[in-house]
Amino acid sequence: MAVQGASSSSLSSFTHRCKYDVFLSFRGEDTRNNFTAHLHAALVQKGINTYRDDDKLQRGEEISQALSEAIESSRISVVVLSENYASSRWCLEELAMIIDCKKTKQQTVLPVFYEVDPTDVRHQSGSFGKAWAKLKDKIKDETKLKDKIKDETKVQRWESALTEVAGLAGFTSVGRNESEFIQEVVLKVFKVVKPKSLNHISEHLVGMQSRVQDIHNKLSSVEVNDTTRILGIFGIGGVGKTTLAKEIYNSFLDQFEYGCFLANVRETSQRENGLIRLQKTLLYKILGDWSLKVQNEDEGMGLIKKMLWSKKVLLILDDVDQLFQVENLLGDRNRLGDWLGLGSLIIITTRDEGLLTNYNVHLPYKMKELDHNEARRLFCWNAFEKEEPSQGFAELTENFLRYAGGLPLALKVLGSYLYKREEIKFWEDALERYKRIPPNDIQDTLRISYDGLEESEKNIFLDIACFFVGNHEEYVTKILDGCGFFAYNGILILREKSLITINEYGTINMHELLEVMGKEIVRKESDKDPGKRTRLWFHEDVRYVLEQNKGTDKIEGILIDLPKEDLIHLSPGAFKKMPNLRVLINRNALFSEPPNYFSNELRVLHFKNYHGSSFPSNFNGEKLVDLRMDKCKLKKLRKNFQNLKFLIFNECEFLKRISDKSGLPNLEQLDISFCNKLVKVDQFIGSLSKLVRLSIYECPKLNSFPSLINSRSLKELSVDSCKSRASFPEIGPKTKCLTSIKWSFTGIKELPPSIGNLTELRYLSLAVLNYFRLRSLPPSKLDSSKFTNCFSTLTKLDLSGSTFVMLLGGMDRFVQLRKLNLEYCEQLEKIEELPPNIEVVNARGCRSLKSFPEVSKRFEFNTSNKSRLHSIDLSGCSKMLVNVGSHVAAILRPENYFWDQSCGLLFPGNKIPNWFYHCTEISNSCSSVFIEVELLNPSVIKGILTCAVWETETSARSSDKLVANFIAVNHDGSCLGTIRRTISLMGSDHVWLAFYDLEPFTLAKGSLQLHFHCSSYYEPLVSMKRCGVHLVRKDEENAKRERDDDDDKYYSMDGNLEDGDED
C-alpha cells in the first residue's frame, strides 16, 4: 500500500533537519503494552530511529514543548488510531501538530487503523465516534463561557485532523495476523525512511557494484524460500570484504523482516565475555530488547535458537577467524533451519577459506584484488582527488600501483599519505622505503592472519616470503617437509587464509605486500644486527654478515642476489658460525675463495660459480633435498646424498661423470645442461625407483648413457642436442608411466621395439634425426618401429627437421593427436592425411610443400571434417597455393576463442580473400590500422574473421619475430579481447587469418572498433599492407549461398575499402 506524502526531492531537503526517523502517536491505554510495544520494537530492530513519548522524554522538559520538537524533527509520523484514540486530548493535539507538519514541512504521515474502520475515523462514527462524542461532551461541560470560542476552535481543528488522516493511505489491522501486519507496516516505513547507507561506507567506492552483482548472481542460484542460505566472503586482509558486506547489507536489508550486522567478530570474541556480548548484540538487534539476560555462552545459544527460529533474518558475521565463533552464534551448520527462519541469509566474512569449508558453506566467494583500472581510480582519488594522476606523476603512480597490487587498503593508505605531496623526490623515497618496510596501517592489518598461525605454519610462511615465491607447490612441499614443517597441511592452511595463492600451474605466489610483511617480521627479530635474524635476503645485510664474519646460529636461510654479479670477500670460516643453515641460495655472487664449511642442516644448496673441485670435508649432505650447481668446477659427485630429490648441473665445464657412487636412492629429477665434458651417465640412473624426470641437454661429448630405462616412476625422458649419442635405450617392463620423450638432434638411427610398451606416451619428439632420412613416412615405417601401442595415446608429435618427402596415409590411428610439428621439413612435398582430431599443424618453413590433405582442384582447403582444427602455420611454404573458402570460420573456431594465441591460419600471400566485406588498403607503410564496423543486427552475428597482410623486408631472418595483435572494442568502449600471435619472419609477404568468437558476449547495435597492430622485436622489418574483417553469421552457410560469388576472381578489393588510421 502506498504512503501518501512528499515527493522524493522535497523529502530529501527535509531529511537533513530530522532528528528522528519516526514519531509514534498512539493511545497508551489501548496499545502501549501490546501492539504499539511490538511495533516500536520492530522499528528499532530494523535500525529505524523511533520516538515514543513514554521512552524519550528527558527529565525536567515541558511535555508540550518536547512533543512539538519531536514531531517537527521526525521524517515520518505513524499514527496508531485505536478505539479510544479520540478520547485523548493529548493524542488529538499530537495529531493536529502532525497534520500541520505534513502541510508546512512535507512530513510523511502513515495512519495505522488498529481494530477500527477508517470510515468511522473519517466520519467520527461507530465505536471510534462514541469516544469522540464523549470527549466533546466533556469539553462542553468543562468550558466556561469566556473559553467557549477557543475550545470550539480547538475541537474543529481536531475534527479536521481526524478527517484528513483518515483520508490518507494507510494500513488496517482488522482480520490480520498481528505479526504479519506489523512487518508490513515496518517494511513500508523502512522504504520511506531508509537512509542511503545503513552502514557507513567510504566515498569513492571503486569496483564494488560488479562484486555486489556477483554476490546477487551467486545467491540467485539457490531457492530463497525453502532454505536458509549461507554465503562466505573470503580473501586477504584489506581487500574490501567488510566494505562489500556493508554494501550487500544496505542493498538487501529491505527484503528481510530483521537485520543484524555483527562487526569485528574476531576482535570482540577475544575480549572477556566477548562471545556473550556478541550473542546479546544479536538478540538486541533482532528483538530490540537489552533486558534479556545471558549468563554464559550456552545460555546465549539457547536464547538465539528459541527467539529467532521463525524470523527471516539478514545476518552478517564480519571478520570471523575461528569456527567456534560461528557455532556460538548460529549453532550446527546442518541445523540452521532450527535457529533462523526459512528465507534467511547469513553472510560470513573471513580471511580463512578453510573455516567456510569446515562450516559447510556452499556459497563461497573469493574477494579478488582490484584490477589495474579500478586500482588506478582508487589511488588517484586518494592522492589527487581525481581519477587521473597529475602531470608528471603518471609513471610514479604506476610504480605505486604495482607495489599495492590491487589491495584497496594499500591504495587508500598510500594515496592518502601522498596527498598534496607535489615533490617527485618525496614520492620516489617513499616507494623505496615502503618496499622494505610497509606502512604500519597496512602491516598491522595483514599481520592478523600471520599471528593466528601455528609455529610450523609461520616458518613455512616466512620461508616462502624470503626464498620460495614463484616456485612450484610440489617442490616447496618437499623442501619444507625435509625441514620437518609438515608442509602439505601448512601450505593448505596458508592458502585457505589467503596468505598465498597457487595458480593453475601449481606455482606459489604471494601478494607483494604480504611478502614485504614477512620480510619485515624477520627484520624485526634484530633491528640492528642482521646476523641475529633467522633469514637473510637483502644484499647489503648478506654482504655485511659474510664479509664481516657476523653470522650466528640463529641464521637458517640465506639468499644471495646482488644487484649485479660481484665479488664477495668471504671471511674465513664465515659459514662455520651458521651450523643451523637450512637454505643457501647463491644466484650471482663470486667468492674470493670457496667456502670451507657447509652446514649439515642444509636442505637447499644452490651455488653459482662454486670454484672448489669438491665439497668441504665436513659436509655430508645427508639432509640435502635440492642441489643445483651452475658454472661450478666439480668433477664428480662423491657424496652419498641419501635424501636428495633434485639434482641440477648447468654449465659445469669440469663435470665428466654421474657415477653410481653418488648414492641417490630418492632422486626424482636429474637435469644436466651445457656440460661440455660430460661423457658418462652411469647405468644405475636408468633404474632409480623414484626418478620422475631425466633431462640432458647440449652435452656434445655424452656417449655413455643407461642402455636400459627401467624406472617405474619415470615420466619425462629428454636427451636433446647430444650429437655423440648414437643409440636409444631399451624400455624395461617397469617403465609404465613415461608420458614424454624428447630425443632430438642426436645421432640415433633406430628405435628399439620396446618403445611400443609405452601405453601412456603423450608427447614424442624425434626432431632432426637420421632415423627419418627417407623419402616418405608411410604407416609401415611406424609399424616397423613397433609404435602401434602408442598410436592411441600420443597427443603431440614432433618430426621437425626431418628429410622425408611425403607424409602418407595411416595417420587416422593417431586418434588422440592434437599437435603435429613438421617445422622445417624442407624436403616435404606432400601431406596426404591428417589425424582425425588434430588441432594444430605447424608446417612452417616447409618450402617444398605443395599438397595438403584433401586439396581440391581449386587449391581450396577442404578440412571442414576436422572440427577441432584451429591453427595452421604454412609460413614460408612458398609453393603452397591457398584460396581460403568462407567456411574457414568453422575450422578456426578455438575452444577458448580469443584466449588461444595459436588461433588462425598463416600462409604466404599478399591479398585479402575475395569474400571479405570490410577491407582496408594501406597506401603508406604503417604498423597499426583501425577498422570500424557497424553492427545493424548483432543477434545474428557468430564471430569475426580477421585478415592481415604484411610485407617483410628481404633481410629478415627466420630468427626475427613478428608480434601480430588484433583487438576488438565494443560500442561502449569495453575491450572484448585480443588475439595475439608471435610469428617467425620468413622474408616474404604473408597473410594471417584468424577467427574471433563473439557468442559469449552481449552485443548491441552500434559500431565495433577493430585494431590491427604488428611489430618486430628488433628494428622495424615489417609493415602492414592491407587488412580486412568479415562478420560471420550464425547461418553462415545460408549467407554464403546468398552471396554472388564470382568464380573467375581469385581476390577482390572493390567498393568495400575503408581508410585506415595510420600511425
C-alpha positions, -999 to 999 in steps of 0.1 A, spaced: 0 0 0 14 34 -10 22 60 16 9 95 6 34 122 14 60 145 -1 79 139 -33 114 124 -30 131 157 -38 112 177 -11 116 148 13 154 148 8 155 185 16 136 179 48 157 149 58 188 168 68 169 186 96 154 154 110 164 141 144 142 111 143 131 87 116 96 81 131 73 97 156 48 72 171 14 86 181 -8 62 200 -34 59 228 -15 45 257 -43 27 275 -53 9 242 -19 -2 227 11 8 249 18 -27 262 8 -47 232 5 -36 196 25 -3 199 52 -20 220 56 -47 193 56 -21 165 82 0 183 105 -30 189 102 -40 152 110 -5 140 140 -2 163 155 -36 153 152 -25 117 175 3 125 148 30 124 152 57 150 118 59 166 104 85 191 79 72 216 68 98 242 70 75 273 106 65 264 122 95 250 113 124 273 142 138 293 135 147 329 127 184 335 114 192 300 79 206 293 59 179 277 42 200 251 75 216 240 92 182 239 64 167 218 63 196 195 100 194 189 99 156 184 71 158 159 87 186 139 121 168 138 107 135 126 107 123 89 75 104 92 47 101 117 30 68 123 -4 74 139 -19 43 156 -57 51 155 -73 28 181 -109 28 196 -102 53 223 -76 74 204 -102 103 200 -109 103 237 -75 117 245 -69 155 241 -32 147 242 -34 123 212 -56 148 193 -33 176 199 -4 154 186 -24 146 155 -32 182 148 5 191 151 13 161 128 -11 173 101 3 209 104 38 194 98 25 175 68 13 208 53 42 230 63 72 206 63 61 180 38 63 154 66 50 119 56 21 106 76 11 70 78 -21 61 96 -25 26 112 -61 17 118 -59 -7 148 -91 -25 153 -111 4 139 -127 11 105 -112 40 85 -147 52 76 -155 55 113 -125 77 118 -133 98 88 -169 104 99 -163 100 137 -189 73 138 -191 38 153 -172 30 185 -145 54 175 -172 81 171 -185 73 206 -152 81 222 -150 113 202 -185 124 212 -178 116 248 -147 139 247 -167 167 231 -194 165 258 -168 165 285 -152 196 270 -186 213 267 -193 206 304 -159 220 315 -159 250 292 -166 284 308 -184 309 287 -153 330 281 -133 299 268 -162 287 246 -149 301 213 -114 289 220 -124 254 228 -148 252 198 -118 262 176 -97 235 191 -124 209 186 -129 219 150 -91 216 145 -90 181 159 -120 171 140 -104 183 108 -72 165 116 -92 132 121 -110 136 88 -77 143 70 -57 115 85 -85 91 77 -83 100 41 -46 91 38 -34 58 25 -25 36 54 -30 1 70 -60 -16 85 -55 -44 111 -90 -59 111 -88 -96 102 -50 -96 100 -23 -117 118 -7 -91 141 29 -102 135 25 -101 97 6 -68 99 34 -52 119 61 -64 95 40 -49 66 39 -15 84 76 -17 92 86 -25 57 66 4 43 81 28 69 116 14 61 112 21 24 103 57 32 129 65 59 157 41 48 189 61 47 213 58 17 237 37 38 226 17 69 263 10 74 286 39 67 307 33 36 335 55 24 330 77 -6 346 69 -39 339 31 -38 356 15 -68 346 -18 -83 320 -26 -57 289 -27 -78 303 -55 -100 311 -75 -69 277 -69 -54 262 -82 -87 285 -113 -84 270 -120 -50 235 -114 -63 241 -139 -91 255 -165 -67 226 -161 -43 201 -164 -72 213 -199 -78 197 -210 -46 159 -211 -40 151 -184 -15 121 -196 5 128 -232 12 162 -229 29 185 -207 50 212 -195 26 247 -190 39 274 -173 18 311 -168 27 333 -139 15 370 -147 19 402 -131 9 434 -113 20 432 -87 47 425 -52 34 409 -65 2 375 -50 10 355 -79 24 338 -57 51 330 -30 27 314 -55 4 294 -70 33 282 -35 42 271 -28 7 253 -61 5 236 -54 38 225 -19 27 212 -32 -6 194 -63 6 180 -54 40 146 -43 28 140 -79 16 141 -92 52 120 -88 83 150 -84 105 187 -75 100 218 -75 121 254 -66 111 278 -80 137 311 -62 131 345 -72 144 336 -107 155 372 -118 158 383 -88 179 352 -88 201 354 -126 208 389 -122 221 378 -99 250 364 -111 283 329 -125 278 333 -114 242 311 -142 227 284 -134 252 285 -98 242 281 -109 205 251 -131 214 234 -102 233 241 -78 205 225 -102 180 194 -107 202 190 -70 208 193 -60 171 167 -86 162 144 -82 192 152 -47 203 154 -58 240 186 -53 261 168 -67 291 174 -103 280 198 -119 305 227 -141 291 248 -156 318 270 -179 296 276 -189 261 254 -220 262 225 -199 276 230 -174 248 229 -202 222 196 -214 237 181 -179 236 191 -173 200 176 -206 189 144 -200 209 139 -164 199 150 -164 162 139 -197 148 108 -183 130 123 -150 118 135 -142 83 169 -126 91 197 -109 72 227 -116 93 263 -105 87 291 -120 107 321 -98 99 358 -108 103 354 -143 117 386 -163 122 375 -193 144 348 -219 138 336 -217 174 326 -180 169 301 -191 142 289 -221 161 281 -200 192 260 -176 171 244 -200 146 248 -235 160 253 -266 139 256 -258 102 233 -287 93 206 -275 116 204 -238 106 167 -242 100 162 -247 137 179 -214 145 167 -190 119 136 -188 98 134 -200 62 145 -175 37 171 -161 60 205 -151 46 238 -154 65 270 -138 52 303 -146 68 334 -126 60 368 -142 68 404 -145 58 402 -182 61 386 -202 33 391 -234 54 367 -221 80 340 -218 54 347 -253 42 346 -266 78 312 -249 84 300 -264 51 293 -231 34 281 -240 -1 283 -205 -15 319 -193 -11 330 -161 -28 367 -151 -32 372 -114 -29 397 -105 -55 420 -75 -56 411 -46 -79 421 -48 -115 445 -22 -128 419 4 -139 400 1 -106 432 4 -86 443 34 -106 410 52 -99 410 45 -62 446 55 -58 442 87 -78 411 97 -58 431 95 -26 463 110 -39 449 137 -63 412 139 -57 405 129 -93 406 98 -114 438 105 -132 473 114 -119 486 149 -121 510 159 -148 544 144 -142 532 117 -118 519 91 -142 549 68 -141 552 71 -103 516 63 -100 521 31 -120 550 22 -97 528 25 -66 501 6 -83 525 -23 -89 535 -21 -52 500 -21 -39 489 -50 -61 453 -40 -63 448 -41 -25 422 -14 -16 436 -8 19 471 -2 5 458 20 -23 440 42 2 468 44 27 494 51 1 473 76 -18 463 95 14 499 96 25 510 112 -8 480 136 -9 492 171 -17 528 160 -19 540 176 -51 577 168 -48 586 139 -71 616 131 -48 592 126 -19 573 100 -39 604 82 -50 618 80 -15 585 69 -1 583 40 -26 618 28 -19 612 29 19 579 11 16 594 -17 -5 615 -26 26 592 -15 54 555 -13 47 533 14 64 521 3 98 484 6 88 489 -20 61 512 -43 80 490 -43 111 460 -54 90 479 -80 71 497 -95 101 464 -105 118 463 -137 96 500 -144 103 496 -141 141 469 -168 140 492 -194 126 509 -223 144 547 -221 147 554 -245 119 530 -226 96 547 -193 105 581 -209 95 565 -221 62 552 -186 55 585 -169 63 605 -194 42 581 -188 12 582 -150 16 620 -149 18 630 -177 -6 603 -196 -25 578 -172 -41 573 -183 -77 583 -220 -71 560 -250 -77 539 -262 -48 551 -298 -51 588 -286 -50 583 -263 -20 563 -290 -1 592 -315 -5 618 -289 6 598 -279 37 589 -314 45 626 -321 47 628 -293 73 602 -310 94 575 -284 89 546 -307 78 544 -287 46 513 -302 29 490 -291 57 508 -259 63 507 -248 27 470 -257 26 463 -235 56 483 -206 42 462 -208 10 430 -210 29 439 -180 49 447 -161 17 484 -157 27 495 -174 -5 478 -183 -38 485 -213 -61 478 -208 -97 465 -233 -123 501 -244 -130 508 -251 -93 530 -221 -88 530 -205 -53 525 -167 -54 522 -142 -26 509 -106 -27 539 -83 -27 527 -66 5 525 -99 23 560 -108 11 572 -74 24 554 -80 56 570 -114 61 604 -100 55 597 -72 79 587 -97 106 622 -113 101 639 -79 101 624 -70 135 639 -102 150 670 -80 153 667 -44 140 704 -36 143 722 -69 138 713 -89 107 735 -118 119 709 -125 146 680 -129 123 667 -163 110 667 -154 73 688 -131 51 679 -119 16 688 -82 14 721 -79 -4 736 -53 20 728 -75 50 742 -106 33 774 -89 23 779 -75 58 774 -109 75 797 -128 52 825 -103 49 825 -92 85 821 -127 98 789 -117 118 770 -150 113 753 -168 143 735 -200 149 702 -180 145 706 -179 107 686 -206 89 685 -193 54 705 -170 31 695 -158 -4 724 -141 -22 710 -119 -50 733 -89 -57 722 -60 -79 748 -72 -103 773 -101 -103 800 -90 -79 828 -104 -57 822 -111 -20 853 -112 1 843 -142 21 856 -142 57 875 -174 65 851 -197 84 821 -174 78 797 -203 73 811 -221 104 792 -197 126 759 -208 109 755 -245 119 717 -243 116 717 -230 80 689 -249 61 688 -229 28 717 -214 9 709 -199 -25 737 -180 -43 724 -166 -76 752 -144 -87 779 -138 -62 816 -145 -69 835 -156 -38 872 -147 -32 877 -183 -21 855 -214 -19 836 -219 14 855 -243 36 824 -252 56 788 -261 48 761 -268 74 749 -304 76 714 -290 82 713 -278 45 682 -289 26 687 -265 -3 721 -257 -18 721 -236 -50 756 -223 -57 766 -205 -88 804 -201 -95 814 -227 -69 852 -230 -76 860 -259 -54 868 -292 -70 849 -309 -42 826 -300 -13 841 -291 21 853 -321 40 829 -316 69 798 -317 46 780 -350 45 748 -337 27 726 -363 44 697 -339 47 701 -322 14 670 -323 -8 678 -299 -36 713 -294 -51 719 -270 -80 753 -261 -92 758 -236 -120 792 -229 -135 809 -249 -109 843 -268 -110 831 -300 -95 843 -331 -115 822 -358 -98 796 -363 -71 815 -381 -44 790 -377 -15 763 -401 -5 732 -379 -9 706 -402 6 677 -377 7 685 -357 -25 654 -353 -47 665 -326 -72 700 -325 -89 708 -299 -115 741 -291 -132 743 -263 -156 775 -251 -175 797 -272 -152 827 -274 -175 847 -299 -155 819 -324 -148 826 -357 -165 805 -384 -149 774 -391 -128 785 -423 -111 768 -450 -91 789 -439 -61 768 -409 -57 741 -428 -39 709 -412 -50 681 -436 -39 655 -408 -36 664 -388 -67 633 -375 -86 648 -351 -110 681 -350 -128 688 -321 -152 722 -317 -168 728 -290 -195 757 -274 -213 782 -296 -195 807 -299 -224 829 -325 -209 802 -349 -196 810 -383 -211 791 -408 -190 759 -412 -170 761 -445 -152 737 -473 -157 722 -470 -122 704 -438 -132 681 -457 -156 668 -479 -127 663 -453 -99 629 -462 -85 618 -427 -77 632 -408 -107 604 -388 -125 624 -365 -148 657 -372 -166 669 -345 -189 702 -340 -206 707 -310 -230 737 -298 -251 762 -322 -237 781 -329 -270 805 -355 -257 780 -377 -240 785 -412 -254 776 -434 -224 740 -434 -212 720 -461 -195 712 -487 -221 680 -497 -202 654 -474 -188 635 -494 -162 621 -469 -137 586 -474 -125 582 -437 -118 598 -420 -148 575 -397 -167 598 -374 -187 629 -385 -207 648 -359 -227 681 -362 -245 685 -332 -267 714 -319 -288 738 -346 -276 752 -355 -310 776 -382 -298 747 -403 -285 740 -429 -313 715 -453 -297 682 -451 -279 679 -471 -247 657 -502 -243 625 -496 -224 622 -520 -195 589 -536 -183 587 -515 -151 586 -483 -172 548 -478 -173 544 -441 -165 565 -425 -193 544 -398 -209 570 -376 -227 600 -385 -248 622 -358 -265 651 -374 -283 661 -347 -308 693 -336 -325 711 -368 -316 728 -394 -337 704 -423 -332 695 -443 -363 668 -466 -349 643 -470 -321 640 -502 -301 609 -524 -304 604 -520 -266 592 -484 -272 558 -499 -281 554 -508 -244 548 -471 -236 510 -471 -235 509 -438 -216 530 -419 -240 516 -384 -248 545 -365 -264 571 -377 -288 598 -355 -303 622 -371 -328 633 -339 -345 663 -338 -368 672 -375 -366 689 -398 -390 660 -422 -384 638 -402 -407 662 -396 -435 640 -414 -460 618 -403 -489 584 -410 -474 569 -418 -439 543 -445 -445 525 -464 -417 547 -494 -424 576 -474 -412 558 -467 -380 548 -503 -377 583 -515 -381 592 -493 -351 566 -510 -330 548 -477 -325 514 -494 -327 506 -493 -290 515 -456 -289 491 -445 -316 461 -442 -294 477 -422 -267 500 -396 -284 488 -361 -282 518 -343 -296 542 -355 -323 573 -335 -333 590 -346 -365 606 -312 -373 637 -310 -394 633 -345 -409 641 -352 -445 612 -373 -457 594 -360 -488 559 -374 -482 538 -380 -451 515 -407 -464 482 -422 -451 477 -441 -419 475 -411 -396 440 -420 -387 454 -443 -360 466 -413 -341 432 -407 -326 444 -385 -297 470 -365 -316 463 -328 -312 495 -311 -323 517 -321 -353 550 -303 -358 566 -306 -392 586 -274 -390 615 -270 -414 610 -304 -431 624 -287 -461 621 -316 -485 585 -324 -475 563 -321 -506 531 -338 -497 509 -343 -466 484 -370 -476 463 -373 -444 458 -356 -410 449 -373 -378 411 -371 -371 412 -349 -340 442 -327 -349 440 -291 -336 474 -275 -346 495 -282 -376 529 -264 -379 545 -267 -413 565 -235 -411 595 -235 -434 584 -265 -454 595 -247 -485 589 -277 -508 553 -284 -496 528 -284 -525 500 -306 -513 478 -305 -481 451 -331 -471 421 -333 -495 431 -303 -515 407 -297 -543 413 -287 -579 409 -251 -570 435 -255 -541 407 -247 -516 411 -262 -482 386 -289 -475 393 -296 -439 358 -290 -426 356 -326 -413 384 -317 -389 362 -299 -364 390 -294 -338 415 -279 -362 420 -242 -354 456 -234 -362 476 -240 -394 510 -224 -400 522 -225 -436 546 -196 -433 575 -200 -457 556 -226 -477 560 -206 -509 549 -234 -532 516 -239 -514 487 -221 -533 460 -211 -509 425 -200 -516 405 -198 -484 368 -205 -485 343 -188 -462 337 -220 -442 371 -214 -426 353 -199 -396 342 -234 -386 378 -246 -390 394 -219 -370 370 -217 -341 391 -225 -310 378 -240 -277 387 -208 -258 381 -183 -286 404 -153 -283 424 -166 -254 440 -193 -277 470 -174 -291 476 -201 -317 442 -194 -333 445 -187 -370 458 -196 -404 492 -183 -416 503 -186 -452 524 -169 -479 504 -143 -499 496 -106 -503 459 -103 -508 427 -105 -488 402 -133 -497 375 -120 -521 346 -127 -498 357 -103 -470 333 -74 -468 352 -48 -448 387 -42 -462 413 -15 -460 442 -10 -484 471 8 -469 490 31 -492 517 41 -468 538 18 -447 524 16 -412 521 -10 -384 487 0 -369 453 2 -385 417 7 -373 386 -6 -389 351 4 -377 322 -20 -384 286 -11 -379 265 -38 -362 230 -34 -375 217 -68 -364 241 -81 -337 219 -110 -327 227 -129 -359 265 -125 -356 285 -155 -346 320 -140 -347 346 -121 -367 371 -134 -392 401 -111 -394 427 -110 -421 460 -90 -422 486 -89 -449 521 -76 -441 553 -73 -461 586 -83 -447 620 -70 -456 641 -95 -475 668 -90 -449 645 -106 -423 658 -139 -409 637 -167 -395 650 -159 -360 634 -124 -363 599 -123 -347 567 -106 -356 541 -99 -330 507 -96 -346 477 -83 -324 440 -80 -331 419 -61 -306 381 -58 -306 364 -29 -288 327 -29 -282 305 2 -289 306 12 -252 344 12 -251 348 -22 -234 375 -45 -247 361 -78 -259 396 -93 -260 427 -98 -280 442 -123 -304 480 -123 -302 504 -142 -323 542 -144 -323 554 -154 -358 589 -161 -372 596 -139 -402 602 -157 -434 614 -129 -457 583 -126 -478 547 -113 -477 523 -133 -456 486 -134 -447 473 -140 -412 437 -151 -409 420 -156 -375 386 -163 -361 372 -144 -331 341 -158 -313 316 -132 -303 289 -155 -290 300 -153 -253 294 -115 -254 263 -94 -254 264 -72 -284 242 -42 -292 236 -20 -322 265 3 -328 300 5 -340 326 -22 -334 361 -10 -335 389 -33 -346 425 -26 -342 453 -44 -361 489 -39 -350 521 -56 -359 557 -51 -348 590 -68 -349 612 -74 -318 642 -55 -331 643 -30 -359 611 -24 -380 613 -52 -405 576 -55 -412 547 -32 -422 510 -37 -428 498 -36 -464 461 -44 -461 437 -58 -436 401 -70 -436 371 -81 -414 343 -105 -422 313 -108 -399 304 -145 -396 267 -151 -393 252 -179 -372 237 -192 -405 269 -187 -425 262 -215 -449 229 -198 -460 247 -164 -461 273 -180 -484 247 -192 -508 231 -158 -509 263 -141 -519 271 -136 -555 305 -152 -559 325 -146 -590 344 -178 -596 367 -161 -620 381 -138 -594 407 -151 -571 407 -119 -549 386 -88 -549 393 -54 -534 365 -33 -548 340 -9 -533 344 -22 -497 375 -3 -489 378 20 -458 406 43 -449 428 30 -422 442 51 -394 479 52 -398 505 56 -371 
